[in-house]
Amino acid sequence: MPILENRNYFIQPTQEGIYILLIKAREEDARASAILYDGRDNALFLRRPKETILLDYINPVIHQKLLESPYVIVLELNIENENVLRSYQVPMQRVDEVFVA
């Protein structure tokens, strides 16, 4: 399964401590999603079966809080007009290591 690299994303905490992931909208709806995270620089966003997106260079300031978060709200944006095309909640799954070759 190929891993799609996505350098154009943004993770932002809300005042309530919930994390929002802003990402470029994809063609198909998300299904059976999860984010695998080990508390370091990279996470794997399993958006759909057979569609995995690498979230690399996560800001070190949010590593621990993001690791402790039970879920993230994903907003998929149309890049051209910045409209939100989809929003959904994705569970965070803590793993021992996210290995990226």
N, C-alpha and C positions, 0 to 999 in steps of 0.2 A: 504494500500500500504506500503510495507516494505521500510525503509530508509537504504540504504547501507552506512556504515561508511567507510570513505576513509582518512586514516591518511598519506598516501604516495602521497601527492600532493605538488605543489610549486606554489606560485603566485609571479610573478616578473614584475615590471614596466619596460617598454622600455624607451629609452631616450626621446621619443615623448610623454610619459605619458600614453601610452596604456598598460593595464595589460594583461599579458600572464598567463594562467593557464595550468600547466603541470600536466597531470594525466595519470594513467595507462589506456591503451586502453581496450575497452570493445568489446564484441562479435559483437554487431550490431551497425549500424550507428546511430548517434544522430538524433533526429527528434523533432521539436517543442520545442527547448531548451530555458531555461531562468535560471538566477541565482537570487534567492530571498535573499536580504541582508538588514539588519537593521543598519549596521555600527558598529556592535559589534564583538564578537568572532566567531560566526558561520554563515554560509550561507548554503542555500539549492540549489543544482544544479539539476534542473529538466531537465535531459538529454533526456528522452523520456517519452511519456505517460506511467505511471506506473513504471518508473525508476527514483528514486530520490537519490542523493548522498549527504551525509552530508560533508561539508567542515568545520571542526572544528579547533579551535585554530588558527584562522587567526591572523597574526602578528599585534599587536596594532599600530605599526608605520604606517601601510598602511590603517587603518580603514577608515579615512575620505576621502582620495583620491579615494579609491576603491568605496566607497559609491557614490561619485560624478561622477564616470566613467559611460558613457552610455552603454558600452559593454566591454566584455573580449574576447580575442582570446584564444580558447582552443586548445591545442596540446595534442593529445592522443598518448602516447609512448608505443612501444613494450619494455617492461622492460628488456628483455633478451639482445637485441642488441641496445637499445636506439634509434631506428628508429622511426620517426614520421609516424604513420599510418593514422591519420586524423587530419585535422585542420579546424576550423570553428569559426565563430563569434557568440557570445551568448549575448543577451541583458541583462543588469542588471535591475532588478526591485526592487525599494526601497519599503520596507515594514515597518510597525510600529514595528513588533517584529518577530524574527525567534524563534519559540518555539521548543525546542528539549527535549523530555522526557527522 
